[in-house]
Amino acid sequence: MKGIALKNNIAVKLLALIVLSLVVSTLTFLFLGHHFSFQFWTDPSHYAGNLVMKYNSIILLIFLISIGIFIGIFIFPVNKKLTYIKYLTNQVSRISEVHELGLAVEIKGNDELAQLALSINAMSRELQRKFERERENEKTKNELITNLSHDLRSPLTSIIGYIDLIKRNKFNHEDELTEYIDTIYHKSQNLKKLLDELFEYTKLSNPGIRLDYQEIELGGLLEQMIGEYLPIFEREGLALQKDFPREDIEIDLDVEQMVRVFTNLLENARKYSIKPSEVRVSLNKAPDHVRISFINGVKKLPAQQPEKLFERFYKEDSSRTEESGSGLGLAIAQKIVELHKGSIGVEYLANEIEFVIELPLSQYSGFTLSGSSRFEHEF
């Protein structure tokens, strides 16, 4: 529709220019013809000689002047527009053939061709953005493949090595054989966990994913998870403290996915906290959202830029040891929170790290005074 309107506007303006040129040149011809005819026939000296030849020469001169005026009014402006169209064509060719993405064409005037130039500039910028996004996606894909290859190769190499030892009976006694088998099992479990997390991340990145929302009492869910982790934390010298409001907070969540987020943050606290120390979990309600915070002490801040912790396969330790995890846990947590239209961030405090989750409250959410809505979930 836009292209048709532009074409029609240019055709109308061209037609108007032709009409104007014809009218002006015709009026000029009539005016000069009348003027010279009057001068010719009222001057007695013109009667000498060949009258017809003289008269025709004057009329021819007037006609040529009219043609010149037509050319001046029509041809010159049209030629100027054609030159600009040729310039635009060359610039578009540079964008499409030479790939000079982001190239801006010069805007002349305020007519339809100027609007076309603006559209070309907008197209050029959009192509540049898409190209840069594709290049970034390609870079991310290559990094993903590289990191995944590294994380798969390490346990596979160990598994193959131990199987080879068993195959060639390179063990001294049954206990050593059992140790080899246990190591193979442990490495295989790590491999399975990595592949499961990669599958989960890929699934969560699918635009067509749908969450299974349920209305739950958020404090009850966190209480149950803390109860599950309390003895684990105590064995490792960690005190698990909570700060929840007395009122129940009803919220719509995909419970299974959100449990995965909370589990990941609690596991991170268990793995990387200073021992002995304290891990604090708090829950607060604002008018339109809830805020969940996980705080634990750390010996060393894990990254110069906190947001890097949410990158896929990010690990602070360049050796990428299996003890540091797959590097996908926080990336998966971020995906899940974002699918809930929420946000997750990290802040560095004095020798502490805090992960903060903010989730929007549903339109039916609110405080309830009943404690019977506590949610029970199997971990």
Sequence and secondary structure as in RCSB ss.txt:
>XXXX:A:sequence
MKGIALKNNIAVKLLALIVLSLVVSTLTFLFLGHHFSFQFWTDPSHYAGNLVMKYNSIILLIFLISIGIFIGIFI
FPVNKKLTYIKYLTNQVSRISEVHELGLAVEIKGNDELAQLALSINAMSRELQRKFERERENEKTKNELITNLSH
DLRSPLTSIIGYIDLIKRNKFNHEDELTEYIDTIYHKSQNLKKLLDELFEYTKLSNPGIRLDYQEIELGGLLEQM
IGEYLPIFEREGLALQKDFPREDIEIDLDVEQMVRVFTNLLENARKYSIKPSEVRVSLNKAPDHVRISFINGVKK
LPAQQPEKLFERFYKEDSSRTEESGSGLGLAIAQKIVELHKGSIGVEYLANEIEFVIELPLSQYSGFTLSGSSRF
EHEF
>XXXX:A:secstr
 HHHHHHHHHHHHHHHHHHHHHHHHHHHHHHHHHHHHHHHHH GGGGSS HHHHHHHHHHHHHHHHHHHHIIIII
HHHHHHHHHHHHHHHHHHHHHHS  TT      SSSHHHHHHHHHHHHHHHHHHHHHHHHHHHHHHHHHHHHHHH
HHHHHHHHHHHHHHHHHTT  SSHHHHHHHHHHHHHHHHHHHHHHHHHHHHHHHT TT    EEEEEHHHHHHHH
HHHHHHHHHHTTEEEEEE  SSEEEEEEEHHHHHHHHHHHHHHHHHHS SSEEEEEEEEE SSEEEEEEEEE SS
 S SSGGGGGSTT  SSTT  GGG  S HHHHHHHHHHHTT EEEEEEETTEEEEEEEEE  TT  EES STTB 
    
